Amino acid sequence: MILQDIEKVSSVKEALDQLVVREGLEGVTSTKTNQETEAYQTVTIEELPFVLLLHLKCFDYKSHSCHKIQKALDFPVLLSLEPRLLSSGKNKKLSGGPPNGPKNKQYKLFAVVYHDGKEASKGHYITDVFHVGYSGWIRYDDANVRFVMEQEVLHPRPPRVPYILYYRRADTIGK
């Protein structure tokens, strides 16, 4: 899922909320009256995947140029998908008890890919991955592999920005 307007928000939660905002459509003609009518569109999530990838749009392409959006964006380790993000059919399906319980709407961060660099056309990619065996985060930066604290994962220093967030659905994680 691509989260577009990260310039206008300060967190992944806000970006997800923006994704489902009701937008007016122009130029829609009614098939019954053959006249222009009010119409709206809303994007919702139909299926909850085992692995949720959130691609943060940190490059802005305008007028034959591209620039990097360099801003801090809060993203949680535990992400709960609010009912308004889900299609009405999916909400009804998940409102029952197990196996369709509330854990189906919860995700846990297990990897982050960052773009490190000041420009869109230059830079370097780094990945942090949660290692279950070590119960901690490991940074993969080319040939350099080392442990990092969760704070470093959640609060990268500019010009490093999160680019892709990998979340695993909580009901698929062993206890």
N, C-alpha and C positions, 0 to 999 in steps of 0.2 A: 504494500500500500504506500503510495507516495503522499507525503505531507507537504503541500505546496507552499503555503504562506508563512514560512518560519520567520520572515522579517517582521510580521505583524503580531507575533505571539512570543511568549516567554517560556512556554513549556510544551511538552508533547501532549499533555492533557488539553491545553488550549487549542493546539493544532488539530487534535481529533475532534474537538467541539466545533471548530470552523469547518471541518470536512462535512458535517451533517447539517449545516445551516441551510434553511430553505431559501432558494434563489428563484427570482422571477424570470420567466422566459418571455422574449419578445417575438412577435410575428407568428403566433400560434393561431390557427384558424379552426373553429369548431366544425366538426363534420356534420352536425345537425343543422346549424344555422348558416353555415358558410361565412361567418363573420369572425373578426379577430376577437379572441377571448383571453381572459387572464389564465395563465398557466404557471406552474411552479415545478421545480425539481429538487429532490433531496437525495443525497447519497447516503446509503446505510450499508452496514455489513450484513451480508446474507449468510455466510458460513464462517464459523470460527475455526481457523486452521490450527493444527498442532503446533506449528511454528509460524509466528507472526513477524514479518519483516517490515519495518518502518523505514522507508527511504526518505531522508530529510533533504529537501531541495536546497542545497547550500551553494548552488551555482545559478546565476541569473543571466539568461541569454536575452539581450536586447540590441536591436540595431546593429547586427553583425559583430557584436562584441559580447564578451562574457566576463562577469566579475564574480568574485567569491563573496558570499554573505558571511561575514565574520561576527558572530554574536554568540553569547552564552545561551544555551537552551537547556532548561531543566528536563531531565528524564528520570523516571523512577526505576528502581530495581523491581518492585512489584507494581504491575499495571492492572487495574481493574477496568474493564470495559463497561461503561455506563449503559443502561437499557436504551437510552435515546440513540446510541450509536448503532444499534442492531435493528434489522428490519422487523416489522411487527410480527411476522410469522415466526422468526427466530426467537423473539422475546417470549412468545407464548410457549414454544417448545422447551425453552430453558427454565421456565418458571416452576416446573415440577420438581420433585425430589430427585435424588440420585437415580440413575447415573447422569441426569441432566441438571445437576445442582449448580450452585453459584461458582464452584471451582472452574466450571467451563468458561466463565467470563474473566478469569484471572490469569495473568501471564507473569512469568519471571524472566528478567533479563539474563541472557547467558553469553552474549557477545556484542561487541561494538566495533565497527570499522570507522576510523577517523580519517579525515583529510588533513594533513599537516602542511601548511604553506600559506603564503599571503596571496597568491594569485590562483585563478582557476586553471590557467594553462601550465602551472608548475606546482610541484608539491610532491608529497609522499603519503602513502597509505600505511596505517598502523592498525593492528587489531588487538583488542583485549578480549580474553575468553575466560569464563568461569570454569575452573577445573574442579569437578566434583571430588575426585580423589584427594586433592590437597585442600579442599574447602576454601579456595581462594582464587584470585584473579591472576592471570598470566598475560604479559604483554609480548606480542610477537612483532618485532621491528626488524625485518630482514633477518640477518644472522644473530641478532641480539634477542634473547629470550630471557625474561626475568619476571619475578613476582611484583605485583603492584597492589597498593591499597585500594579499597573500593572507592575512597574519596577521589583518587586520581582518575578512576574510570568515570565517575559521575561528574567531575568538574575539571575537564581538560583545560589547559592554558592556551589562550590564543597564540598563534594562528591555528592551532589544532581545534577542529570542530567535529562533532559526531556526524557521520554521513549515513550509516545504516545501523539500525538497532535490531538485534535478534532477540525475540521473546519466545519462550516455550510455554504452552498452555499448562496451567497448574495441575489439572487432572491427569496429565500424562507423566508427571514427575513422581518418582517413587518416594515413599514416606521415609 
